[in-house]
């Protein structure tokens, strides 16, 4: 089941034609009430290899929409793609085209754009930060990884990393090395590692109320 199908009852399904001709499918939901003259945060939620985006589902719950009114963007790619490359064509350039287009059409606060994702989406989260280090207000990669050499690029972005200590799919070392690289670069990342938890650390991560409070408090540093 892809993210797009999984969220079909919650979000609006659409398609965006990228510059290279690729038709990127995505689901977008807007705040329940949009006030004139007011801008709202955007949460970019990147699914895992299996197509699941737990973050988007959590944010789309009624109680969450009331507490954190925001635009929720959940793009969807097939197995020929991965967000930042490595396991297929890199989809992030197309995702950024979509985000730029949506920001022109909707009252999105450019200083409160957040990115999160699980597994492949966790890698995509780190990849998104490296691609646009001055774009995001905060990030939350879950059971992912990145390139330690890129840590200095996005050290100013508040980041909360999550991983299961017994993850057999994406070794916990992938998050540990990114956290270390960020600290070595002078950043102060938050890191939660769950003992005994395997690859589904997203259940605990996205079930942490403090994560969302922290995230929506962040404003992009100028």
C-alpha positions in Angstrom: 0.0 0.0 0.0 1.5 3.3 -1.0 1.3 6.5 1.1 -1.1 7.9 -1.4 -3.5 5.1 -1.1 -3.1 4.8 2.7 -4.1 8.5 3.1 -6.8 8.5 0.4 -9.5 9.0 3.0 -7.7 11.8 4.8 -5.9 13.9 2.2 -6.5 15.3 -1.2 -4.8 13.2 -4.0 -3.0 15.1 -6.7 -0.3 14.9 -9.3 2.5 17.4 -10.1 4.4 17.5 -13.4 8.1 18.1 -12.7 10.5 19.9 -15.1 12.0 16.5 -16.2 8.5 15.2 -17.1 8.0 13.0 -14.0 4.5 13.0 -12.6 4.9 13.2 -8.8 1.9 12.0 -6.9 1.2 13.7 -3.7 -1.4 14.1 -1.0 -2.1 17.6 0.5 -4.3 18.7 3.3 -4.9 22.2 4.4 -5.8 23.6 7.9 -9.5 23.2 8.7 -9.9 26.9 8.9 -7.7 29.4 7.0 -7.9 33.0 8.3 -7.4 35.9 5.9 -3.9 37.3 6.1 -2.6 34.4 8.2 0.1 31.9 7.1 0.5 28.4 8.3 3.3 25.9 8.7 4.0 23.1 6.2 5.0 19.6 7.3 6.7 17.7 4.5 6.3 14.0 5.3 8.5 11.4 3.5 7.4 7.8 3.4 9.5 4.7 3.8 10.4 2.1 1.2 7.1 0.3 1.9 5.1 3.5 1.2 4.0 4.3 4.7 4.0 7.8 6.2 3.0 7.6 9.8 3.8 11.2 10.4 1.2 12.3 7.8 -1.5 10.0 9.4 -0.8 11.4 12.9 -0.9 15.0 11.8 -4.2 14.4 9.9 -6.0 13.2 13.1 -8.8 15.6 14.1 -7.2 16.4 17.5 -3.9 17.1 15.9 -5.4 19.3 13.1 -7.0 21.4 15.8 -3.9 21.7 18.0 -1.4 22.2 15.1 -3.2 23.7 12.1 -0.8 23.3 9.2 -0.5 22.1 5.6 0.5 18.4 5.4 2.4 17.3 2.3 2.9 13.6 1.6 4.5 13.0 -1.8 4.6 9.4 -3.1 7.1 7.6 -5.3 7.3 4.1 -6.6 10.3 1.7 -6.1 12.1 3.1 -9.1 12.8 6.2 -6.9 14.2 7.0 -3.5 14.1 10.5 -1.9 17.8 11.2 -2.0 19.0 8.5 -4.4 21.0 5.4 -3.6 18.1 3.0 -4.1 16.8 4.5 -7.3 16.4 7.9 -8.9 16.5 10.8 -6.6 13.1 12.3 -6.1 14.0 15.2 -3.9 14.6 17.7 -6.7 11.1 17.1 -7.9 9.7 17.3 -4.4 11.3 20.7 -4.0 9.7 21.9 -7.3 6.4 20.9 -5.8 7.0 22.6 -2.5 8.0 25.8 -4.3 4.9 25.7 -6.4 2.6 25.1 -3.4 4.2 28.0 -1.5 3.2 30.3 -4.3 -0.4 29.1 -4.3 -1.2 28.6 -0.6 -0.7 30.7 2.6 2.3 28.8 3.8 4.7 30.4 6.3 8.2 30.2 4.7 9.8 30.4 8.1 7.9 27.3 9.4 8.5 24.5 6.9 9.3 21.2 8.6 10.5 17.9 7.2 10.3 14.4 8.7 10.3 10.9 7.4 10.8 7.2 8.4 13.3 4.7 7.0 13.9 5.8 3.4 12.1 8.9 4.5 14.6 9.3 7.3 17.4 9.2 4.7 15.3 11.7 2.7 15.0 14.0 5.6 18.8 14.2 6.0 19.1 14.6 2.3 16.6 17.4 2.2 18.5 19.3 4.9 21.8 18.9 2.9 20.1 20.0 -0.3 18.5 23.1 1.2 20.2 23.8 4.6 18.6 27.3 4.8 15.1 26.2 4.0 13.8 24.2 6.9 12.8 25.4 10.4 13.3 21.9 11.9 13.7 18.2 11.0 12.9 14.8 12.5 14.5 11.8 10.8 13.3 8.5 12.0 15.3 5.3 11.6 17.3 6.8 8.7 20.8 8.0 8.0 22.7 10.5 6.0 26.2 11.6 5.0 28.3 12.7 8.0 30.2 15.0 5.7 27.0 17.0 5.1 26.4 17.7 8.8 28.2 21.0 8.8 25.9 22.2 6.0 22.8 22.0 8.1 24.1 22.2 11.7 22.0 25.3 12.3 18.7 23.5 11.8 17.1 22.1 14.9 16.9 18.3 14.5 15.4 15.5 16.6 16.7 12.0 15.5 15.0 8.7 16.4 16.0 5.1 16.0 15.4 1.6 17.4 18.5 0.1 19.0 17.8 -3.3 17.5 16.8 -2.2 14.0 17.8 -5.0 11.5 16.8 -3.0 8.4 18.6 0.3 8.9 21.4 -0.2 11.5 21.2 2.2 14.5 24.8 3.2 13.7 23.4 5.3 10.8 21.7 7.7 13.2 24.5 7.5 15.7 27.1 8.6 13.2 24.9 11.5 12.0 24.3 12.7 15.6 28.1 12.5 16.3 28.8 14.4 13.1 26.3 17.1 14.0 27.8 17.4 17.5 31.3 17.6 16.0 30.1 20.4 13.7 28.9 22.3 16.7 25.2 21.5 16.6 23.1 20.2 19.5 20.8 17.5 18.0 18.2 15.8 20.1 18.4 12.0 19.9 16.1 9.3 21.2 17.3 5.7 20.8 14.8 3.0 21.8 16.2 -0.2 23.5 14.7 -3.4 22.2 12.9 -1.6 19.3 13.4 -2.9 15.8 12.6 -1.0 12.5 9.2 0.3 13.5 10.6 3.0 15.7 8.2 5.4 14.0 5.4 4.3 16.2 7.2 5.5 19.3 8.7 8.6 17.6 5.5 9.9 16.1 3.6 8.9 19.2 5.7 11.3 21.3 3.6 14.4 22.0 6.7 16.4 22.8 8.0 15.9 19.3 5.1 17.9 17.8 5.2 20.6 20.4 8.9 21.0 19.8 8.6 21.0 16.1 5.8 23.5 15.7 7.7 25.9 18.1 10.6 26.1 15.7 11.0 29.1 13.4 13.6 29.2 10.7 16.8 30.9 11.7 17.8 33.8 9.4 
